[in-house]
């Protein structure tokens, strides 16, 4: 089998670094990275080429590459997007649209399918109030698609753009057997937690931030209420799901956007786990109205039955395995001296 050419945008982020490491472990691909930042040392040896700079301005360069797979991870996240909406739209929407246009053009011109993997988010959902959120239960992909944030609007619109460029651009859907050239596939991730990279200030990062502070013996004021609850997932499961969807035969897929889920936990649940691991942890709650409002609009749980049925999705880490086998061992290792004093 010949080597595949793979583009990873946002390669320096939490998901990006884990994805590059996963791709290198799988082998059989030449990885081209793109990010505003220079490559971290941990992944530099794994990447054949790194294009550093503004993605929107670099899209034209990608027309000269022959990519088989594109993982488009680069994005302006929810909290930042709320205070810089125009810039978030430029990065999230214009950057995505430029890549989709490039991939669709190359697919059609060279009659060669290009897989386009897009990480969407639970931010694509939006509830009008807490009563509706609590009553909703497990939310399906096509329910409550009324996002309250610029980031959520961007993600939902980019899902629709992906569907357009893969199914309707050029009116190929009127053909008796329309060819699938640009093969767009999206996952709506819950809050993702990595044991190996620091939280980046995302709106769902209150859980990992709490644990990092507890492990270091640093007081932490959580920016959401104790009863706040959303879905979470260990980073290895996010990478596993991405590869599973990438590998799934096109004919097995009943949709282009899939929920995935692992476990749901309240902020109080995170504090309980943090104090069990680091008994001297000082954790208080000081809800930030803006960030609290964002999290309140997201589902407590999502329905991922379609992913389970279509491509066999199942997480490796439930809440207990996440803490005991994945996250806490790395925290104890990373902050060995501090956590030892904290537990005295």
C-alpha positions as CSV (number, residue, x, y, z in Angstrom):
1,X,0.0,0.0,0.0
2,X,1.4,3.4,-1.0
3,X,2.1,6.1,1.6
4,X,-0.8,8.5,2.1
5,X,-0.4,12.3,2.3
6,X,-2.1,13.7,5.4
7,X,-2.7,17.4,6.4
8,X,-3.3,18.2,10.0
9,X,-4.3,21.8,10.7
10,X,-4.1,23.0,14.3
11,X,-1.4,20.4,14.9
12,X,0.1,22.2,17.9
13,X,-3.2,22.0,19.9
14,X,-4.3,19.3,22.4
15,X,-6.1,17.2,19.8
16,X,-3.5,18.0,17.1
17,X,-0.5,16.7,19.1
18,X,-2.3,13.5,20.1
19,X,-3.5,13.0,16.5
20,X,-0.1,13.4,15.0
21,X,1.3,10.9,17.5
22,X,-1.5,8.5,16.6
23,X,-0.9,8.9,12.9
24,X,2.8,8.3,13.3
25,X,2.1,5.2,15.4
26,X,-0.2,3.8,12.7
27,X,2.4,4.5,10.0
28,X,1.9,4.6,6.3
29,X,1.5,8.3,6.0
30,X,3.4,11.5,5.3
31,X,2.2,14.2,7.8
32,X,2.1,17.8,6.8
33,X,1.3,20.1,9.8
34,X,-0.1,23.6,9.8
35,X,-0.4,25.9,12.8
36,X,0.2,29.5,13.9
37,X,2.7,28.2,16.4
38,X,6.0,26.3,15.9
39,X,5.8,22.5,16.4
40,X,6.3,21.3,19.9
41,X,9.4,19.1,20.3
42,X,7.3,16.1,21.2
43,X,5.9,15.9,17.6
44,X,8.6,17.6,15.5
45,X,10.3,14.3,14.5
46,X,7.0,12.9,13.4
47,X,6.1,15.6,10.9
48,X,7.5,15.7,7.4
49,X,6.7,19.4,6.8
50,X,5.3,22.2,9.0
51,X,3.6,25.3,7.5
52,X,3.6,27.9,10.2
53,X,1.3,30.9,9.9
54,X,-2.3,32.1,9.4
55,X,-4.3,29.2,7.9
56,X,-6.7,31.5,6.0
57,X,-3.7,33.0,4.2
58,X,-2.1,29.7,3.5
59,X,-5.0,27.8,1.9
60,X,-3.8,28.7,-1.7
61,X,-0.5,26.9,-0.9
62,X,-2.4,23.6,-0.3
63,X,-3.6,23.5,-3.9
64,X,-0.1,22.4,-4.7
65,X,-0.3,19.3,-2.4
66,X,-1.9,16.0,-3.2
67,X,-3.6,15.2,0.1
68,X,-5.5,11.9,0.7
69,X,-6.8,12.9,4.1
70,X,-7.3,16.3,5.8
71,X,-7.8,16.6,9.5
72,X,-9.0,20.2,10.0
73,X,-8.5,21.0,13.7
74,X,-7.5,24.6,13.6
75,X,-10.1,26.8,15.4
76,X,-10.8,29.8,17.7
77,X,-12.4,28.2,20.7
78,X,-15.6,29.1,22.5
79,X,-14.5,31.6,25.2
80,X,-12.1,33.5,22.9
81,X,-14.7,33.5,20.1
82,X,-17.2,35.3,22.3
83,X,-14.9,38.3,22.8
84,X,-13.5,38.3,19.2
85,X,-16.4,37.2,17.1
86,X,-15.2,38.6,13.7
87,X,-11.8,37.0,14.1
88,X,-13.4,33.7,15.2
89,X,-15.6,33.7,12.1
90,X,-12.6,34.4,9.9
91,X,-10.6,31.5,11.4
92,X,-13.4,29.0,11.9
93,X,-15.6,29.6,8.9
94,X,-13.4,31.2,6.2
95,X,-10.5,28.8,7.0
96,X,-12.8,25.8,6.8
97,X,-14.5,26.9,3.7
98,X,-11.2,27.6,2.0
99,X,-10.0,24.1,2.8
100,X,-13.3,22.5,1.7
101,X,-13.1,24.4,-1.6
102,X,-9.5,23.2,-2.1
103,X,-10.4,19.6,-1.3
104,X,-13.5,19.6,-3.5
105,X,-11.6,21.1,-6.4
106,X,-8.8,18.6,-6.3
107,X,-11.2,15.7,-5.8
108,X,-13.3,16.7,-8.8
109,X,-10.3,17.6,-11.1
110,X,-8.3,14.5,-10.4
111,X,-11.3,12.1,-9.8
112,X,-9.8,11.1,-6.5
113,X,-11.6,11.0,-3.2
114,X,-10.3,13.1,-0.4
115,X,-11.4,12.4,3.2
116,X,-12.1,15.5,5.2
117,X,-12.3,14.9,9.0
118,X,-13.8,17.7,10.9
119,X,-14.0,17.9,14.7
120,X,-17.3,19.6,15.6
121,X,-18.5,20.2,19.1
122,X,-21.4,20.0,21.6
123,X,-21.3,23.7,21.2
124,X,-23.5,23.2,18.1
125,X,-26.4,22.6,20.5
126,X,-28.2,25.2,22.5
127,X,-30.9,25.1,25.1
128,X,-33.1,28.0,26.0
129,X,-33.0,27.3,29.7
130,X,-31.9,24.8,32.3
131,X,-35.4,23.2,32.5
132,X,-35.2,22.3,28.8
133,X,-31.6,21.0,29.3
134,X,-32.5,18.8,32.2
135,X,-35.6,17.4,30.4
136,X,-33.9,16.7,27.2
137,X,-31.9,13.6,28.3
138,X,-29.7,12.1,25.6
139,X,-29.7,14.6,22.7
140,X,-29.6,13.3,19.1
141,X,-27.6,15.0,16.3
142,X,-30.5,16.8,14.7
143,X,-32.1,18.1,18.0
144,X,-31.6,21.5,19.6
145,X,-29.3,22.8,16.9
146,X,-29.7,26.3,18.2
147,X,-26.2,27.3,19.4
148,X,-25.8,30.3,21.8
149,X,-22.2,31.1,20.9
150,X,-20.2,32.3,17.9
151,X,-18.1,29.1,18.2
152,X,-21.2,26.9,18.1
153,X,-22.7,28.8,15.2
154,X,-19.3,28.5,13.3
155,X,-19.2,24.7,14.0
156,X,-22.8,24.1,12.9
157,X,-22.4,26.2,9.8
158,X,-19.1,24.4,8.9
159,X,-20.9,21.0,9.2
160,X,-23.4,22.3,6.7
161,X,-20.7,23.6,4.4
162,X,-19.0,20.2,4.5
163,X,-22.3,18.5,3.5
164,X,-22.7,21.0,0.7
165,X,-19.3,20.6,-0.8
166,X,-19.4,16.8,-0.6
167,X,-23.0,16.3,-1.7
168,X,-24.5,19.3,-3.5
169,X,-21.7,21.4,-5.0
170,X,-22.1,21.3,-8.8
171,X,-25.6,19.7,-8.4
172,X,-24.0,16.2,-8.4
173,X,-27.0,15.0,-6.3
174,X,-29.1,15.1,-9.4
175,X,-27.1,12.3,-11.0
176,X,-28.5,8.8,-10.8
177,X,-25.4,7.6,-9.0
178,X,-23.6,10.7,-7.7
179,X,-19.9,10.1,-7.1
180,X,-18.5,10.8,-3.6
181,X,-15.3,12.7,-4.2
182,X,-14.9,15.0,-1.2
183,X,-15.7,12.6,1.6
184,X,-16.7,14.9,4.6
185,X,-17.1,13.3,8.0
186,X,-17.6,15.2,11.3
187,X,-17.6,14.2,15.0
188,X,-19.3,16.3,17.6
189,X,-16.9,16.0,20.5
190,X,-17.8,16.5,24.2
191,X,-15.4,18.2,26.5
192,X,-12.0,16.6,25.9
193,X,-9.4,16.0,28.6
194,X,-5.7,15.2,27.9
195,X,-3.4,13.9,30.6
196,X,-0.3,15.0,28.6
197,X,-1.0,18.6,27.6
198,X,-2.2,21.5,29.8
199,X,-5.7,22.9,29.5
200,X,-5.9,25.7,27.0
201,X,-8.6,27.8,28.6
202,X,-11.6,26.2,26.8
203,X,-15.0,26.6,28.4
204,X,-15.1,22.9,29.2
205,X,-11.7,23.0,30.9
206,X,-12.9,23.6,34.4
207,X,-12.6,19.9,35.2
208,X,-9.0,19.4,34.1
209,X,-8.0,22.9,35.4
210,X,-9.4,21.9,38.8
211,X,-7.3,18.6,38.8
212,X,-4.1,20.3,37.7
213,X,-4.4,22.9,40.4
214,X,-5.2,20.2,43.0
215,X,-2.2,18.1,42.0
216,X,0.1,21.2,42.4
217,X,-1.5,22.3,45.7
218,X,-2.7,25.6,44.2
219,X,-6.1,26.9,45.2
220,X,-8.7,26.9,42.4
221,X,-11.9,28.9,42.0
222,X,-14.1,27.0,39.5
223,X,-15.8,29.3,37.0
224,X,-19.1,27.2,36.9
225,X,-21.6,26.1,39.5
226,X,-21.3,22.8,41.4
227,X,-24.3,21.3,39.7
228,X,-23.0,22.1,36.1
229,X,-23.0,18.9,34.1
230,X,-21.9,18.1,30.5
231,X,-20.3,15.2,28.7
232,X,-16.5,14.5,28.8
233,X,-14.1,12.2,27.1
234,X,-10.4,11.1,27.5
235,X,-8.2,12.3,24.7
236,X,-7.2,8.7,23.7
237,X,-10.9,8.0,23.0
238,X,-11.2,11.1,20.9
239,X,-8.3,10.0,18.7
240,X,-9.7,6.4,18.6
241,X,-13.1,7.7,17.4
242,X,-11.4,9.9,14.8
243,X,-9.5,7.0,13.3
244,X,-12.6,4.7,13.5
245,X,-14.7,7.2,11.6
246,X,-11.8,7.7,9.1
247,X,-11.6,4.0,8.5
248,X,-15.3,3.3,8.2
249,X,-16.5,2.2,4.7
250,X,-18.5,5.0,3.2
251,X,-21.4,2.7,2.5
252,X,-21.7,2.0,6.2
253,X,-22.3,5.6,7.2
254,X,-25.9,6.8,7.5
255,X,-25.0,10.4,8.2
256,X,-22.1,12.8,7.9
257,X,-22.1,14.2,11.5
258,X,-21.9,11.9,14.5
259,X,-22.2,12.4,18.3
260,X,-19.8,10.5,20.5
261,X,-19.9,10.2,24.2
262,X,-18.0,8.6,27.2
263,X,-19.2,9.9,30.5
264,X,-21.0,12.9,32.1
265,X,-19.9,14.5,35.4
266,X,-20.8,17.5,37.4
267,X,-18.3,20.1,38.6
268,X,-19.0,18.9,42.1
269,X,-18.1,15.4,40.9
270,X,-14.7,16.7,39.6
271,X,-14.1,18.3,43.0
272,X,-14.9,15.0,44.8
273,X,-12.4,13.1,42.6
274,X,-9.8,15.8,43.0
275,X,-10.1,15.8,46.8
276,X,-10.0,12.0,46.9
277,X,-6.7,12.0,45.1
278,X,-5.3,15.2,46.7
279,X,-6.9,15.6,50.1
280,X,-5.5,19.1,50.8
281,X,-6.9,20.5,47.6
282,X,-8.5,23.9,48.0
283,X,-11.4,24.1,45.5
284,X,-14.1,26.8,45.6
285,X,-16.8,27.9,43.2
286,X,-17.0,31.4,41.7
287,X,-19.3,31.1,38.6
288,X,-18.5,33.5,35.8
289,X,-21.9,34.5,34.3
290,X,-20.7,34.5,30.7
291,X,-18.9,31.2,30.8
292,X,-21.6,29.7,33.0
293,X,-24.2,30.7,30.4
294,X,-22.2,29.0,27.6
295,X,-22.0,25.7,29.5
296,X,-25.6,25.8,30.6
297,X,-26.6,25.9,26.9
298,X,-24.8,22.6,26.2
299,X,-26.4,19.1,26.7
300,X,-25.8,17.1,29.9
301,X,-25.6,14.0,27.7
302,X,-25.7,13.1,24.0
303,X,-27.1,10.2,22.0
304,X,-24.3,8.4,20.2
305,X,-26.2,5.4,19.0
306,X,-25.6,6.2,15.3
307,X,-21.8,6.0,15.8
308,X,-22.1,2.8,17.8
309,X,-24.3,1.2,15.1
310,X,-22.6,2.5,12.0
311,X,-18.9,2.2,12.9
312,X,-18.8,0.3,16.2
313,X,-18.0,3.2,18.4
314,X,-17.4,2.4,22.1
315,X,-15.2,4.4,24.5
316,X,-12.4,2.7,26.4
317,X,-12.6,5.0,29.4
318,X,-15.7,5.3,31.5
319,X,-15.5,7.8,34.4
320,X,-13.7,5.4,36.8
321,X,-11.1,4.2,34.2
322,X,-10.6,7.8,33.1
323,X,-9.5,8.9,36.6
324,X,-7.7,5.8,37.9
325,X,-6.0,4.5,34.8
326,X,-5.5,7.5,32.6
327,X,-5.6,11.0,34.2
328,X,-4.6,10.7,37.9
329,X,-1.5,8.5,37.3
330,X,-0.1,11.2,34.9
331,X,-1.0,14.0,37.3
332,X,0.9,12.2,40.1
333,X,3.9,11.7,37.8
334,X,3.9,15.2,36.4
335,X,3.6,16.9,39.8
336,X,5.3,14.3,41.9
337,X,6.9,16.6,44.5
338,X,4.0,18.9,44.8
339,X,1.3,16.2,45.0
340,X,3.4,14.3,47.6
341,X,3.4,17.4,49.8
342,X,-0.3,18.0,49.1
343,X,-1.1,14.5,50.4
344,X,0.9,14.8,53.6
